[in-house]
Amino acid sequence: MQNPELLTGQVLLTHANPFDAPATEALTVERRGAVLIDGGRIVATGTAEALRKENPQAKTTDYGDALILPGFIDAHVHYPQTGIIASWGKRLIDWLNSYTFPEEMRFGDAAYAQGVADRYLDLTLANGTTTVCSYCTIHPQSVDAFFSAAIARGLRAYAGKTCMDRNAPDGLRDSPQSAYDDSKALLERWHGQDRLEYVITPRFSPTSTPDQLNALGALWAEHPDCLMQTHLSEQVDEIAWVRGLFPNARDYLDTYETHGLLGARGLYGHAIHLEAREKDRLREIGAGLVHCPTSNTFIGSGLFDMAGLMAAGQPIGLATDTGGGSSFSMLRTMAAAYEIGQLRGTPLHPAQLLWLATAGSAQVLHASNKIGRIAPGYEADLCILDLASTPAIAQRATRAKDIWEQVFPTIMMGDDRAIMAVYAGGKKQIGT
């Protein structure tokens, strides 16, 4: 080892999916634990006492009673919407026309795109997020800006040029051919560089003609190792719009499947109002769904069926959906997922919430062997969580009977003040 560092504290360990196994067995906490990192990776985990004895040469950073967990993974965001987050009073289609499209027009300016990319990643890092999967804009320079900012911060990142050739303003439309050509050039430039992966990105069926969907389906077939991301069944009026635009489709999902855009490496954001055939087909393919709870409540989309879809064996990740989502924080996102579960009569255990924000999102990104858990060989992306970051949280945590009662107040009431430190690729990016 070259420069080993030993982090001590309470360490979250992931053994299984807590939706398939008892939650408190699937995730456990080593109360006096430690994580040894070196060369950007996790080398060992265990008790602090044992790892100190085995690695006397390691620099030790003691985080006391703080919780050391994997860095949060945000599986569906729109970084260009950073500046319009928390905009008032619109549902999906009006949101796009009133806020999103005017803002995205500005990303033709490379300097503007770079400034927003830097601001966005600084905000998410401050909230403990070390991996994001983002939509960019139709402008190739928006992708360049995002990936450049991610490399500068040592982050694992996924992103792609958003493709639209109809139902969008002048200046935000490409064509089937330019969508294919631009996406292919960006893929060849960025995919696999450092810790970056290119994601083929049709925004959603209403803003792409069948010819454009076919072109992107062809590109995905040529590069099946890439992810593909889009939106699915977010709002009922959106679904009605899709029916009018694709009268021969069996359902919303069919508008993707018919054009080669349904696959195991597909990420389908929202997926609230699914029909029975869509649920069966998504599960059969093994495609990933991404739950965006703050967005779903903020723009009035509906209540995602986490319990039902998980019970059926559907892979599911968690996301802020910036800026339709109303927070950059995965803590707030977990709190919203809990609240939606309560409204559906199926509250989520704290272990399930933490799993969704780490290993669950890693699963849908097909990165379960790299990120999302603390284990030897994994990339050293870590978040150090202060479980008494405010007086309100601290007074509740002191009454906790176990670690899960201690963690839960931070999930429900925590914000960036709870983030004591963040490591990305083994390097401390946040914290002193």
Disulfide bonds with the S-S distance in Angstrom:
none
